[in-house]
């Protein structure tokens, strides 16, 4: 065979190889672009899901904060009631002592006035 035959054969092989190389490169770029797109979509879904979870958590925190405030107010009211009741008990105790002293002054025994059950 002479060189004139080999030229077209080599040219065809090289051109085919070049076409394959270009096709492979383009395919790799397409694959890279698809992979990047998939990663972007996954990241976007993740961000959306996290935003929803954060919103839900903020709502829960707000509800818990409101419950804590309400319970704190109730505790404060109970403390005020307890203090008021303690004041009333002390007042009644003083009145009892005044009445016992009055009974003694009149010659009676205050302990005999207590009913036995």
VOBA-1610 file (N, C-alpha, C; in pm, whole numbers, padded with zeros to 5 digits, always signed):
BEGIN
Unk+00083-00117+00000Unk+00000+00000+00000Unk+00088+00123+00000Unk+00039+00222-00059Unk+00120+00342-00064Unk+00065+00444+00035Unk+00136+00556+00043Unk+00102+00660+00139Unk-00031+00727+00108Unk-00069+00724-00012Unk-00195+00788-00048Unk-00313+00715+00012Unk-00299+00586+00037Unk-00407+00510+00098Unk-00407+00535+00250Unk-00288+00537+00306Unk-00277+00554+00450Unk-00323+00693+00495Unk-00307+00789+00415Unk-00347+00927+00453Unk-00494+00936+00489Unk-00582+00891+00401Unk-00724+00898+00433Unk-00761+00807+00551Unk-00695+00691+00561Unk-00725+00599+00671Unk-00684+00663+00804Unk-00559+00716+00810Unk-00513+00782+00931Unk-00597+00906+00961Unk-00630+00978+00857Unk-00714+01097+00875Unk-00849+01060+00933Unk-00906+00950+00882Unk-01036+00905+00933Unk-01027+00860+01077Unk-00921+00787+01109Unk-00903+00742+01247Unk-00882+00860+01342Unk-00797+00951+01301Unk-00770+01068+01385Unk-00896+01154+01400Unk-00965+01175+01292Unk-01087+01256+01297Unk-01191+01188+01385Unk-01206+01059+01369Unk-01300+00985+01453Unk-01260+00993+01599Unk-01130+00980+01625Unk-01081+00992+01762Unk-01103+01131+01817Unk-01082+01229+01730Unk-01105+01368+01773Unk-01252+01390+01803Unk-01337+01337+01718Unk-01481+01349+01741Unk-01519+01279+01871Unk-01462+01163+01896Unk-01490+01090+02021Unk-01438+01169+02141Unk-01320+01225+02125Unk-01263+01304+02236Unk-01350+01424+02266Unk-01394+01491+02159Unk-01482+01607+02178Unk-01614+01563+02239Unk-01667+01452+02191Unk-01793+01401+02245Unk-01777+01361+02391Unk-01664+01298+02424Unk-01638+01260+02564Unk-01626+01383+02652Unk-01554+01484+02604Unk-01536+01608+02679Unk-01671+01676+02701Unk-01749+01684+02593Unk-01882+01746+02603Unk-01970+01665+02698Unk-01959+01531+02688Unk-02038+01445+02778Unk-01997+01466+02923Unk-01866+01481+02947Unk-01817+01505+03083Unk-01868+01639+03135Unk-01863+01741+03049Unk-01913+01873+03088Unk-02063+01867+03117Unk-02135+01791+03034Unk-02279+01776+03055Unk-02304+01705+03187Unk-02227+01599+03214Unk-02239+01524+03338Unk-02205+01613+03457Unk-02099+01693+03443Unk-02062+01787+03551Unk-02174+01888+03574Unk-02231+01938+03466Unk-02341+02035+03478Unk-02463+01970+03543Unk-02494+01846+03504Unk-02608+01776+03564Unk-02582+01750+03711Unk-02459+01712+03744Unk-02425+01687+03885Unk-02437+01816+03965Unk-02388+01924+03908Unk-02399+02054+03976Unk-02545+02093+03994Unk-02625+02069+03892Unk-02767+02099+03900Unk-02835+02015+04007Unk-02802+01886+04012Unk-02859+01798+04115Unk-02820+01844+04254Unk-02693+01880+04271Unk-02648+01929+04401Unk-02719+02058+04438Unk-02737+02147+04341Unk-02808+02272+04367Unk-02952+02246+04409Unk-03017+02154+04338Unk-03156+02121+04372Unk-03165+02059+04511Unk-03072+01970+04542Unk-03071+01906+04675Unk-03047+02010+04783Unk-02954+02100+04759Unk-02926+02206+04856Unk-03047+02296+04874Unk-03114+02326+04765Unk-03233+02411+04771Unk-03343+02343+04852Unk-03364+02213+04829Unk-03465+02139+04907Unk-03428+02136+05055Unk-03299+02116+05082Unk-03253+02113+05220Unk-03274+02248+05288Unk-03242+02355+05219Unk-03261+02489+05275Unk-03409+02514+05301Unk-03495+02474+05208Unk-03639+02492+05225Unk-03688+02415+05346Unk-03643+02289+05358Unk-03684+02207+05472Unk-03635+02268+05603Unk-03511+02317+05605Unk-03457+02378+05726Unk-03531+02506+05761Unk-03569+02583+05660Unk-03646+02705+05686Unk-03780+02671+05750Unk-03845+02566+05703Unk-03973+02522+05761Unk-03952+02477+05905Unk-03848+02399+05929Unk-03820+02351+06065Unk-03788+02468+06157Unk-03713+02565+06110Unk-03680+02682+06191Unk-03807+02760+06224Unk-03895+02776+06125Unk-04021+02846+06149Unk-04104+02772+06254Unk-04112+02639+06241Unk-04186+02559+06338Unk-04125+02572+06478Unk-03993+02568+06487Unk-03926+02580+06616Unk-03950+02718+06677Unk-03948+02820+06594Unk-03975+02956+06645Unk-04117+02966+06699Unk-04211+02902+06630Unk-04350+02901+06677Unk-04360+02828+06811Unk-04292+02714+06822Unk-04293+02639+06948Unk-04231+02721+07061Unk-04121+02789+07032Unk-04054+02872+07133Unk-04147+02984+07177Unk-04217+03045+07082Unk-04311+03153+07116Unk-04422+03100+07207Unk-04477+02982+07172Unk-04583+02924+07256Unk-04532+02891+07395Unk-04412+02833+07403Unk-04355+02800+07533Unk-04326+02926+07615Unk-04281+03031+07549Unk-04255+03158+07618Unk-04384+03214+07674Unk-04491+03207+07596Unk-04621+03255+07644Unk-04670+03171+07762Unk-04650+03038+07756Unk-04689+02952+07867Unk-04609+02985+07992Unk-04480+03007+07976Unk-04395+03042+08090Unk-04441+03173+08152Unk-04474+03271+08068Unk-04521+03400+08118Unk-04651+03383+08196Unk-04743+03305+08138Unk-04871+03282+08205Unk-04851+03211+08339Unk-04767+03107+08339Unk-04741+03034+08463Unk-04671+03122+08566Unk-04582+03207+08522Unk-04514+03299+08614Unk-04615+03394+08678Unk-04709+03444+08597Unk-04814+03532+08650Unk-04901+03456+08750Unk-04935+03330+08719Unk-05016+03250+08811Unk-04941+03226+08942Unk-04812+03197+08932Unk-04731+03175+09053Unk-04726+03302+09136Unk-04710+03415+09070Unk-04706+03543+09142Unk-04839+03569+09213Unk-04951+03538+09146Unk-05082+03555+09209Unk-05097+03461+09328Unk-05047+03338+09314Unk-05055+03243+09425Unk-04971+03291+09543Unk-04853+03346+09515Unk-04771+03401+09623Unk-04844+03515+09695Unk-04912+03599+09617Unk-04987+03709+09677Unk-05101+03655+09763Unk-05170+03550+09716Unk-05278+03489+09794Unk-05222+03429+09923Unk-05109+03359+09910Unk-05048+03297+10029Unk-05009+03404+10129Unk-04948+03512+10080Unk-04911+03621+10171Unk-05033+03682+10237Unk-05140+03700+10161Unk-05264+03755+10215Unk-05323+03661+10321Unk-05321+03531+10290Unk-05373+03433+10386Unk-05287+03427+10512Unk-05156+03436+10496Unk-05068+03438+10613Unk-05096+03562+10699Unk-05118+03677+10635Unk-05152+03798+10709Unk-05284+03780+10785Unk-05382+03718+10717Unk-05513+03694+10780Unk-05498+03598+10899Unk-05416+03494+10885Unk-05391+03398+10995Unk-05328+03469+11114Unk-05230+03554+11086Unk-05165+03629+11195Unk-05265+03723+11263Unk-05349+03788+11183Unk-05450+03878+11238Unk-05548+03801+11328Unk-05594+03684+11277Unk-05686+03602+11356Unk-05619+03551+11483Unk-05490+03516+11472Unk-05416+03471+11592Unk-05409+03581+11697Unk-05387+03704+11652Unk-05384+03817+11748Unk-05522+03839+11810Unk-05627+03826+11728Unk-05764+03842+11780Unk-05795+03733+11883Unk-05752+03613+11855Unk-05773+03502+11950Unk-05705+03533+12081Unk-05582+03581+12073Unk-05510+03616+12196Unk-05580+03727+12273Unk-05633+03827+12200Unk-05708+03935+12266Unk-05832+03878+12334Unk-05903+03789+12265Unk-06024+03729+12322Unk-05990+03641+12443Unk-05882+03566+12436Unk-05840+03482+12549Unk-05806+03569+12671Unk-05736+03679+12641Unk-05703+03771+12751Unk-05829+03831+12812Unk-05927+03864+12729Unk-06053+03921+12778Unk-06128+03820+12864Unk-06128+03692+12820Unk-06194+03587+12898Unk-06126+03572+13033Unk-05993+03574+13032Unk-05918+03564+13160Unk-05948+03683+13249Unk-05955+03804+13191Unk-05982+03925+13268Unk-06120+03918+13333Unk-06212+03852+13264Unk-06346+03839+13319Unk-06358+03720+13415Unk-06247+03651+13437Unk-06245+03543+13533Unk-06271+03405+13476Unk-06274+03394+13349Unk-06300+03264+13287Unk-06170+03195+13244Unk-06189+03070+13205Unk-06077+02989+13156Unk-06101+02965+13006Unk-06018+03029+12921Unk-06042+03016+12776Unk-06027+02872+12725Unk-05948+02790+12796Unk-05928+02653+12750Unk-06054+02568+12771Unk-06141+02606+12866Unk-06264+02531+12889Unk-06367+02559+12779Unk-06349+02666+12708Unk-06445+02703+12603Unk-06426+02620+12475Unk-06314+02552+12466Unk-06286+02472+12347Unk-06371+02346+12354Unk-06444+02319+12251Unk-06530+02201+12245Unk-06444+02077+12228Unk-06479+01977+12296Unk-06410+01849+12282Unk-06493+01764+12188Unk-06423+01712+12085Unk-06490+01641+11977Unk-06535+01509+12012
//
